[in-house]
Amino acid sequence: MKTSIYKFVILAAIVLVGKFVNGQGCSDAGFCTLNSFKPNTADSVSTIKNQFKVGFTYGSADYSISIFGNYLEYNRQLNDKFTFDAKITSLAQSGSDISEIGLSDIYLNLNFKIKKGAKISIGTKLPLTDGNKTLNDLSLPMDYQSSLGTFDMILGLGFEIGKLQCVAAVQQPITQNKNAFLSEQYPVNSELRNFQSTNKYKRSGDVLFRASYPIRLGDRFKITPSILPIYHLMNDKYTDALDVERTIDGSQGLTLNGNAYFDYEINNKNALQLNVGAPFIVRDARPDGLTRGIVVNLEYRIKF
């Protein structure tokens, strides 16, 4: 009974907070949703060498924008020490009479088991767009781009302290995108005048720390509350209409997210996972378009 109450309180808190604040939707930023950086994955393909996942995401964003994402992911156990992850994502956004859809990124990740309960990961994010979709020959803000458009390097360390599962990771852009959005180019009555300009956008990197604690409820069901602070390392920059580079004040700083994972094992090869997340603390400015009030993700996975 206590466990059931605990589960309900965690979920209710996340949903309620999500209704009143907006924060970074890290399921779109990238690394916090990779297989090796999610909770409960230490032995995900340890006994069966292959795993395939398909997932669907809904999120609420600023300016009454709704986002719909999906992904395909493949995980492979190479040997006793190494595993490999590959993931492809896409994203659709709808709001302010604008609807956009497109491929997002490919993630490739190699994981090395240091010892039981500890591993390191190195990977990359390869953009499938340049981050510069247009409308009527004018660049759209980052909120309507299906990818950040950056080539990133990703490094991470996962370890366990008893039942507590922890991950520390960094995601650093190596290249920047081709976005050319200037809000003043749009008519004065356009809602896009309210968006942050991101012409020649320069995005900083992020570091994260995730702490998760799995709670098993019977043989098939498990809930995992998770806390996820993400720190944006520096203020981002853009170039204004006069070709002067400007700093976007308030874009550096902390976003603190909460997640709850609900796992149901259909059998020893098939499973479902529901993930609900929302922010508690946010950055003042989020020009990358990753603002989310709440994110809900449903995933099906099969081992073979």
Protein Blocks (a to p, Z undefined) as FASTA:
>chain_A
ZZmmmmmmmmmmmmmmmmmpccddfklnommmgfklpghilmmmmmbmbdcddddddddd
ehhiacddddddddddfblmbccddddddddddeehiacdddfbdcddddddfbghiacd
ddddddfbehiaceehiacdfklccbehiacddddddddehjbccdddddddfbdcfbfb
dfklpcfkbmklmpccfehiacdddddddddddddedjkbccdddddddddfbacddddf
kopacddehkaccdddddddddddfblmbccdddddddfbdcfbdfkopacfbdcddddd
ddZZ
